[in-house]
Amino acid sequence: MPVEIWHNPGCSASRNALALIRHAGIEPVIVDYLKTPPSRDRLAEVIAAAGLRVRDAIRAKEKLHAELGLDDPSLSDDALLDAMIAHPILINRPFVIAPAGARLCRPLEVALDLLPPLTAPFAKEDGELVIDADGRRAR
């Protein structure tokens, strides 16, 4: 099974996750979920595989979240999934799906649990060190 990333190229967290996967020597399947959203079943499956509740996988900071009233605690998972499929911008990112499991990679370091051990240093695009010169997590 190849590594897959649900990617938004306009998101620094997503770009950093993609760079980290490539740094591990893996060329992932890149799913631009804004253009090609997952099916409702696939979205629910990946959220469950990541060990999340549906509400944890929705992008609450997105303006549309408030406009649609998605912060209403009485909304069911089905209603939230429907909103995420209708408006893929509401899917939090980046999700990484790998043989070792699925994770919402926020913070980025969560992705390290899905990748082979890294031996070379890696820094985010803002310069923050993730893997040090000895191949250890920087924090």
MDTraj code that builds the backbone (N, CA, C; nanometers):
import mdtraj as md
import numpy as np

residues = "MET PRO VAL GLU ILE TRP HIS ASN PRO GLY CYS SER ALA SER ARG ASN ALA LEU ALA LEU ILE ARG HIS ALA GLY ILE GLU PRO VAL ILE VAL ASP TYR LEU LYS THR PRO PRO SER ARG ASP ARG LEU ALA GLU VAL ILE ALA ALA ALA GLY LEU ARG VAL ARG ASP ALA ILE ARG ALA LYS GLU LYS LEU HIS ALA GLU LEU GLY LEU ASP ASP PRO SER LEU SER ASP ASP ALA LEU LEU ASP ALA MET ILE ALA HIS PRO ILE LEU ILE ASN ARG PRO PHE VAL ILE ALA PRO ALA GLY ALA ARG LEU CYS ARG PRO LEU GLU VAL ALA LEU ASP LEU LEU PRO PRO LEU THR ALA PRO PHE ALA LYS GLU ASP GLY GLU LEU VAL ILE ASP ALA ASP GLY ARG ARG ALA ARG".split()
xyz = np.array([
    [0.0848, -0.1185, 0.0000],
    [0.0000, 0.0000, 0.0000],
    [0.0889, 0.1243, 0.0000],
    [0.0691, 0.2106, -0.0978],
    [0.1498, 0.3333, -0.1002],
    [0.1026, 0.4327, 0.0056],
    [0.1873, 0.5286, 0.0344],
    [0.1516, 0.6375, 0.1245],
    [0.0681, 0.7366, 0.0446],
    [-0.0380, 0.7856, 0.1072],
    [-0.1279, 0.8814, 0.0441],
    [-0.1381, 1.0039, 0.1344],
    [-0.1404, 1.1210, 0.0731],
    [-0.1606, 1.2441, 0.1491],
    [-0.2769, 1.3205, 0.0885],
    [-0.3696, 1.3621, 0.1746],
    [-0.4767, 1.4523, 0.1320],
    [-0.4201, 1.5918, 0.1473],
    [-0.3911, 1.6526, 0.0352],
    [-0.3049, 1.7700, 0.0280],
    [-0.3794, 1.8941, -0.0202],
    [-0.3473, 2.0049, 0.0441],
    [-0.3908, 2.1368, -0.0002],
    [-0.2635, 2.2171, -0.0206],
    [-0.2233, 2.2418, -0.1451],
    [-0.0972, 2.3109, -0.1691],
    [-0.0917, 2.4523, -0.1119],
    [-0.2054, 2.5109, -0.0780],
    [-0.2078, 2.6437, -0.0186],
    [-0.1871, 2.6444, 0.1314],
    [-0.1714, 2.5268, 0.1912],
    [-0.1589, 2.5126, 0.3371],
    [-0.0156, 2.4741, 0.3734],
    [0.0471, 2.5528, 0.4594],
    [0.1865, 2.5233, 0.4971],
    [0.1979, 2.3902, 0.5709],
    [0.1007, 2.3557, 0.6543],
    [0.1060, 2.2269, 0.7241],
    [0.1051, 2.1121, 0.6239],
    [0.0258, 2.1258, 0.5203],
    [0.0175, 2.0237, 0.4175],
    [0.1477, 2.0173, 0.3357],
    [0.2015, 2.1331, 0.3003],
    [0.3283, 2.1358, 0.2258],
    [0.4411, 2.0743, 0.3083],
    [0.4437, 2.1047, 0.4384],
    [0.5468, 2.0479, 0.5250],
    [0.5333, 1.8963, 0.5351],
    [0.4111, 1.8464, 0.5457],
    [0.3900, 1.7011, 0.5533],
    [0.4354, 1.6344, 0.4247],
    [0.4035, 1.6928, 0.3115],
    [0.4475, 1.6372, 0.1837],
    [0.6002, 1.6359, 0.1761],
    [0.6625, 1.7443, 0.2164],
    [0.8095, 1.7511, 0.2144],
    [0.8703, 1.6462, 0.3075],
    [0.8107, 1.6249, 0.4239],
    [0.8616, 1.5258, 0.5184],
    [0.8508, 1.3852, 0.4611],
    [0.7391, 1.3545, 0.3976],
    [0.7217, 1.2222, 0.3351],
    [0.8285, 1.2021, 0.2278],
    [0.8485, 1.3019, 0.1463],
    [0.9507, 1.2915, 0.0408],
    [1.0901, 1.2822, 0.1012],
    [1.1136, 1.3508, 0.2115],
    [1.2420, 1.3443, 0.2814],
    [1.2694, 1.2013, 0.3293],
    [1.1622, 1.1284, 0.3578],
    [1.1749, 0.9880, 0.3990],
    [1.1991, 0.8963, 0.2798],
    [1.2083, 0.9533, 0.1598],
    [1.2354, 0.8743, 0.0402],
    [1.1106, 0.8132, -0.0218],
    [0.9956, 0.8671, 0.0110],
    [0.8688, 0.8135, -0.0379],
    [0.8031, 0.9175, -0.1279],
    [0.7625, 0.8748, -0.2454],
    [0.6819, 0.9624, -0.3309],
    [0.5368, 0.9190, -0.3120],
    [0.4607, 0.9980, -0.2380],
    [0.3246, 0.9566, -0.2045],
    [0.2256, 0.9789, -0.3185],
    [0.1117, 0.9165, -0.3055],
    [-0.0030, 0.9496, -0.3890],
    [-0.0578, 1.0797, -0.3312],
    [-0.0633, 1.1825, -0.4124],
    [-0.1091, 1.3137, -0.3665],
    [-0.2531, 1.3328, -0.4123],
    [-0.3409, 1.3477, -0.3154],
    [-0.4822, 1.3694, -0.3447],
    [-0.5135, 1.5150, -0.3130],
    [-0.5405, 1.5921, -0.4160],
    [-0.5840, 1.7302, -0.3961],
    [-0.7323, 1.7210, -0.3622],
    [-0.7594, 1.7061, -0.2341],
    [-0.8946, 1.6757, -0.1891],
    [-0.9924, 1.7897, -0.2146],
    [-0.9423, 1.9097, -0.2418],
    [-1.0321, 2.0202, -0.2759],
    [-1.0890, 2.0016, -0.4165],
    [-1.0086, 1.9434, -0.5055],
    [-1.0524, 1.9172, -0.6431],
    [-1.1148, 1.7789, -0.6571],
    [-1.0628, 1.6841, -0.5799],
    [-1.1105, 1.5459, -0.5854],
    [-1.1352, 1.4977, -0.4435],
    [-1.2478, 1.5371, -0.3853],
    [-1.2739, 1.4972, -0.2466],
    [-1.2972, 1.3465, -0.2354],
    [-1.2688, 1.2919, -0.1188],
    [-1.2953, 1.1495, -0.0987],
    [-1.4465, 1.1259, -0.0970],
    [-1.4833, 1.0013, -0.1144],
    [-1.6248, 0.9675, -0.0981],
    [-1.6598, 0.9821, 0.0494],
    [-1.7853, 0.9890, 0.0776],
    [-1.8311, 1.0014, 0.2162],
    [-1.7849, 0.8813, 0.2978],
    [-1.7959, 0.7613, 0.2386],
    [-1.7526, 0.6396, 0.3089],
    [-1.6026, 0.6417, 0.3348],
    [-1.5249, 0.6842, 0.2359],
    [-1.3790, 0.6888, 0.2518],
    [-1.3405, 0.7913, 0.3583],
    [-1.4066, 0.9052, 0.3587],
    [-1.3789, 1.0071, 0.4592],
    [-1.4056, 0.9523, 0.5986],
    [-1.5196, 0.8895, 0.6165],
    [-1.5537, 0.8321, 0.7474],
    [-1.4543, 0.7230, 0.7867],
    [-1.4137, 0.6425, 0.6903],
    [-1.3176, 0.5339, 0.7160],
    [-1.1826, 0.5883, 0.7620],
    [-1.1326, 0.6914, 0.6950],
    [-1.0018, 0.7483, 0.7292],
    [-1.0078, 0.8196, 0.8644],
    [-1.1154, 0.8899, 0.8905],
    [-1.1304, 0.9558, 1.0209],
    [-1.1277, 0.8521, 1.1321],
    [-1.2012, 0.7428, 1.1136],
    [-1.2033, 0.6358, 1.2149],
    [-1.0660, 0.5709, 1.2281],
    [-0.9999, 0.5457, 1.1159],
    [-0.8670, 0.4828, 1.1191],
    [-0.7654, 0.5714, 1.1900],
    [-0.7862, 0.7022, 1.1833],
    [-0.6965, 0.7973, 1.2504],
    [-0.7283, 0.8084, 1.3994],
    [-0.8357, 0.7411, 1.4428],
    [-0.8718, 0.7444, 1.5840],
    [-0.9389, 0.8744, 1.6258],
    [-1.0010, 0.9418, 1.5303],
    [-1.0636, 1.0706, 1.5572],
    [-1.2156, 1.0596, 1.5584],
    [-1.2772, 1.1559, 1.6224],
    [-1.4208, 1.1765, 1.6068],
    [-1.4381, 1.2642, 1.4833],
    [-1.5528, 1.2571, 1.4206],
    [-1.5765, 1.3379, 1.3011],
    [-1.5561, 1.4855, 1.3330],
    [-1.6042, 1.5303, 1.4458],
    [-1.5909, 1.6708, 1.4844],
    [-1.4435, 1.7121, 1.4937],
    [-1.3548, 1.6182, 1.5280],
    [-1.2115, 1.6480, 1.5376],
    [-1.1464, 1.6627, 1.4004],
    [-1.2120, 1.6121, 1.2974],
    [-1.1545, 1.6134, 1.1628],
    [-1.2068, 1.7277, 1.0771],
    [-1.2949, 1.8077, 1.1347],
    [-1.3499, 1.9206, 1.0594],
    [-1.2674, 2.0458, 1.0905],
    [-1.2490, 2.1260, 0.9919],
    [-1.1665, 2.2472, 1.0075],
    [-1.2516, 2.3587, 1.0663],
    [-1.2497, 2.3692, 1.1987],
    [-1.3331, 2.4654, 1.2705],
    [-1.2895, 2.6095, 1.2466],
    [-1.1640, 2.6311, 1.2072],
    [-1.1146, 2.7671, 1.1832],
    [-1.1628, 2.8236, 1.0494],
    [-1.2164, 2.7371, 0.9675],
    [-1.2647, 2.7802, 0.8357],
    [-1.3898, 2.8665, 0.8530],
    [-1.3944, 2.9803, 0.7866],
    [-1.5069, 3.0735, 0.7972],
    [-1.6404, 3.0039, 0.7703],
    [-1.6425, 2.9151, 0.6741],
    [-1.7628, 2.8422, 0.6364],
    [-1.8181, 2.7587, 0.7523],
    [-1.7305, 2.7134, 0.8391],
    [-1.7714, 2.6347, 0.9556],
    [-1.8727, 2.7128, 1.0383],
    [-1.8420, 2.8373, 1.0668],
    [-1.9327, 2.9225, 1.1443],
    [-2.0566, 2.9590, 1.0635],
    [-2.0360, 2.9895, 0.9361],
    [-2.1489, 3.0280, 0.8507],
    [-2.2549, 2.9178, 0.8428],
    [-2.2108, 2.7928, 0.8438],
    [-2.3027, 2.6792, 0.8346],
    [-2.3529, 2.6323, 0.9712],
    [-2.3043, 2.6964, 1.0784],
    [-2.3482, 2.6586, 1.2126],
    [-2.2991, 2.5221, 1.2563],
    [-2.1826, 2.4831, 1.2079],
    [-2.1320, 2.3490, 1.2371],
    [-2.0773, 2.3335, 1.3779],
    [-2.0715, 2.4420, 1.4518],
    [-2.0279, 2.4316, 1.5910],
    [-2.1426, 2.3886, 1.6823],
    [-2.2606, 2.3694, 1.6281],
    [-2.3773, 2.3241, 1.7041],
    [-2.3512, 2.1823, 1.7549],
    [-2.3404, 2.1629, 1.8861],
    [-2.3079, 2.0300, 1.9395],
    [-2.4162, 1.9253, 1.9137],
    [-2.5350, 1.9679, 1.8750],
    [-2.6410, 1.8705, 1.8486],
    [-2.6315, 1.8100, 1.7087],
    [-2.5432, 1.8630, 1.6243],
    [-2.5287, 1.8072, 1.4894],
    [-2.4676, 1.6672, 1.4966],
    [-2.5228, 1.5779, 1.4196],
    [-2.4747, 1.4396, 1.4165],
    [-2.3484, 1.4280, 1.3321],
    [-2.2788, 1.3168, 1.3486],
    [-2.1635, 1.2883, 1.2633],
    [-2.2052, 1.2866, 1.1166],
    [-2.3233, 1.2311, 1.0891],
    [-2.3714, 1.2269, 0.9510],
    [-2.3850, 1.3673, 0.8935],
    [-2.4392, 1.4605, 0.9706],
    [-2.4548, 1.5982, 0.9238],
    [-2.3182, 1.6622, 0.8989],
    [-2.2223, 1.6352, 0.9874],
    [-2.0881, 1.6906, 0.9699],
    [-2.0192, 1.6312, 0.8481],
    [-2.0320, 1.5003, 0.8295],
    [-1.9740, 1.4361, 0.7113],
    [-2.0360, 1.4924, 0.5838],
    [-2.1673, 1.5103, 0.5844],
    [-2.2341, 1.5682, 0.4673],
    [-2.1789, 1.7062, 0.4360],
    [-2.1576, 1.7874, 0.5379],
    [-2.1026, 1.9219, 0.5179],
    [-1.9609, 1.9146, 0.4629],
    [-1.8810, 1.8219, 0.5124],
    [-1.7425, 1.8085, 0.4668],
    [-1.7366, 1.7628, 0.3207],
    [-1.8275, 1.6767, 0.2817],
    [-1.8299, 1.6313, 0.1422],
    [-1.8808, 1.7425, 0.0506],
    [-1.9815, 1.8149, 0.0965],
    [-2.0352, 1.9259, 0.0166],
    [-1.9351, 2.0405, 0.0050],
    [-1.8517, 2.0577, 0.1080],
    [-1.7552, 2.1680, 0.1143],
    [-1.6207, 2.1107, 0.1605],
    [-1.5431, 2.0517, 0.0703],
    [-1.4180, 1.9854, 0.1102],
    [-1.3188, 2.0741, 0.1847],
    [-1.3316, 2.2060, 0.1714],
    [-1.2437, 2.2964, 0.2456],
    [-1.2586, 2.2746, 0.3961],
    [-1.3691, 2.2133, 0.4379],
    [-1.3930, 2.1864, 0.5797],
    [-1.3180, 2.0632, 0.6309],
    [-1.2604, 1.9845, 0.5409],
    [-1.1818, 1.8679, 0.5831],
    [-1.0478, 1.9195, 0.6339],
    [-1.0173, 1.8881, 0.7583],
    [-0.8890, 1.9313, 0.8130],
    [-0.7773, 1.8593, 0.7391],
    [-0.6614, 1.9167, 0.7407],
    [-0.5500, 1.8607, 0.6654],
    [-0.4206, 1.8852, 0.7381],
    [-0.3227, 1.8067, 0.6997],
    [-0.3213, 1.6996, 0.6008],
    [-0.3474, 1.5635, 0.6652],
    [-0.4262, 1.4842, 0.6010],
    [-0.4388, 1.3443, 0.6397],
    [-0.3333, 1.2670, 0.5633],
    [-0.2647, 1.1775, 0.6326],
    [-0.1681, 1.0882, 0.5697],
    [-0.2138, 0.9467, 0.6000],
    [-0.2221, 0.8657, 0.4944],
    [-0.2634, 0.7262, 0.5060],
    [-0.1447, 0.6427, 0.4587],
    [-0.0986, 0.5522, 0.5431],
    [0.0208, 0.4734, 0.5144],
    [-0.0006, 0.3314, 0.5653],
    [0.0892, 0.2394, 0.5296],
    [0.0757, 0.1039, 0.5830],
    [0.0709, 0.1001, 0.7356],
    [0.1345, 0.1967, 0.8009],
    [0.1371, 0.1992, 0.9476],
    [0.0113, 0.2607, 1.0079],
    [-0.0806, 0.3125, 0.9245],
    [-0.2038, 0.3698, 0.9761],
    [-0.2402, 0.4989, 0.9066],
    [-0.3368, 0.5672, 0.9630],
    [-0.3827, 0.6957, 0.9100],
    [-0.3765, 0.7975, 1.0234],
    [-0.3379, 0.9197, 0.9904],
    [-0.3286, 1.0242, 1.0915],
    [-0.3614, 1.1596, 1.0284],
    [-0.4224, 1.2449, 1.1094],
    [-0.4310, 1.3868, 1.0775],
    [-0.2999, 1.4445, 1.1290],
    [-0.2148, 1.4913, 1.0421],
    [-0.0783, 1.5282, 1.0788],
    [-0.0678, 1.6732, 1.1235],
    [-0.1390, 1.7019, 1.2301],
    [-0.1326, 1.8275, 1.3036],
    [-0.1117, 1.7905, 1.4480],
    [0.0014, 1.8125, 1.5030],
    [0.1194, 1.8755, 1.4450],
    [0.1907, 1.7812, 1.3482],
    [0.2801, 1.8377, 1.2717],
    [0.3529, 1.7639, 1.1686],
    [0.4201, 1.6389, 1.2237],
    [0.4711, 1.6468, 1.3442],
    [0.5468, 1.5356, 1.4020],
    [0.4659, 1.4068, 1.4091],
    [0.3343, 1.4161, 1.4054],
    [0.2489, 1.2969, 1.4041],
    [0.2819, 1.2094, 1.2834],
    [0.3201, 1.2709, 1.1725],
    [0.3538, 1.1962, 1.0511],
    [0.4726, 1.1041, 1.0722],
    [0.5607, 1.1378, 1.1646],
    [0.6788, 1.0553, 1.1888],
    [0.6417, 0.9139, 1.2339],
    [0.5259, 0.8980, 1.2969],
    [0.4812, 0.7660, 1.3409],
    [0.4431, 0.6762, 1.2237],
    [0.4230, 0.7345, 1.1068],
    [0.3808, 0.6591, 0.9890],
    [0.4949, 0.6304, 0.8923],
    [0.6100, 0.6918, 0.9161],
    [0.7214, 0.6855, 0.8218],
    [0.8360, 0.6029, 0.8766],
    [0.9219, 0.5527, 0.7876],
    [1.0415, 0.4848, 0.8369],
    [1.1295, 0.5844, 0.9116],
    [1.2164, 0.5364, 0.9994],
    [1.3048, 0.6272, 1.0738],
    [1.3861, 0.7162, 0.9788],
    [1.3971, 0.8420, 1.0162],
    [1.4743, 0.9367, 0.9362],
    [1.6119, 0.9548, 0.9994],
    [1.7125, 0.9632, 0.9148],
    [1.8484, 0.9784, 0.9666],
    [1.9085, 1.1140, 0.9330],
    [1.8481, 1.1835, 0.8389],
    [1.8998, 1.3152, 0.7989],
    [1.8120, 1.4240, 0.8603],
    [1.8701, 1.5389, 0.8906],
    [1.7923, 1.6486, 0.9491],
    [1.6793, 1.6933, 0.8560],
    [1.5736, 1.7426, 0.9182],
    [1.4608, 1.7967, 0.8420],
    [1.4055, 1.9168, 0.9170],
    [1.3798, 2.0243, 0.8429],
    [1.3187, 2.1447, 0.8992],
    [1.1970, 2.1815, 0.8171],
    [1.0984, 2.2382, 0.8858],
    [0.9802, 2.2893, 0.8166],
    [1.0206, 2.4062, 0.7285],
    [0.9293, 2.4479, 0.6425],
    [0.9601, 2.5581, 0.5515],
    [0.9881, 2.6891, 0.6241],
    [0.9443, 2.7014, 0.7494],
    [0.9740, 2.8224, 0.8275],
    [1.1072, 2.8113, 0.9023],
    [1.1769, 2.6979, 0.8833],
    [1.3061, 2.6778, 0.9462],
    [1.3029, 2.6008, 1.0769],
    [1.1842, 2.5758, 1.1328],
    [1.1750, 2.5022, 1.2588],
    [1.2242, 2.3589, 1.2387],
    [1.3194, 2.3177, 1.3206],
    [1.3781, 2.1850, 1.3105],
    [1.2805, 2.0783, 1.3606],
    [1.2651, 1.9718, 1.2827],
    [1.1792, 1.8591, 1.3194],
    [1.2650, 1.7380, 1.3546],
    [1.3651, 1.7105, 1.2706],
    [1.4616, 1.6023, 1.2925],
    [1.5996, 1.6660, 1.2989],
    [1.6738, 1.6357, 1.4064],
    [1.8049, 1.6972, 1.4220],
    [1.9132, 1.6217, 1.3442],
    [2.0341, 1.6680, 1.3527],
    [2.1455, 1.6103, 1.2774],
    [2.1742, 1.4648, 1.3146],
    [2.1290, 1.4222, 1.4327],
    [2.1486, 1.2844, 1.4769],
    [2.0291, 1.1944, 1.4438],
    [1.9306, 1.2491, 1.3689],
    [1.8141, 1.1697, 1.3314],
    [1.7094, 1.1582, 1.4409],
    [1.7193, 1.2440, 1.5426],
    [1.6220, 1.2420, 1.6529],
    [1.5206, 1.3538, 1.6346],
    [1.4017, 1.3289, 1.6909],
    [1.2999, 1.4335, 1.6917],
    [1.3529, 1.5534, 1.7688],
    [1.3359, 1.6713, 1.7116],
    [1.3901, 1.7916, 1.7732],
    [1.3123, 1.8307, 1.8979],
    [1.1873, 1.7880, 1.9079],
    [1.1099, 1.8176, 2.0298],
    [1.0185, 1.7047, 2.0634],
])
top = md.Topology()
chain = top.add_chain()
for i, resn in enumerate(residues, 1):
    res = top.add_residue(resn, chain, resSeq=i)
    for name in ("N", "CA", "C"):
        top.add_atom(name, md.element.get_by_symbol(name[0]), res)
traj = md.Trajectory(xyz[None], top)
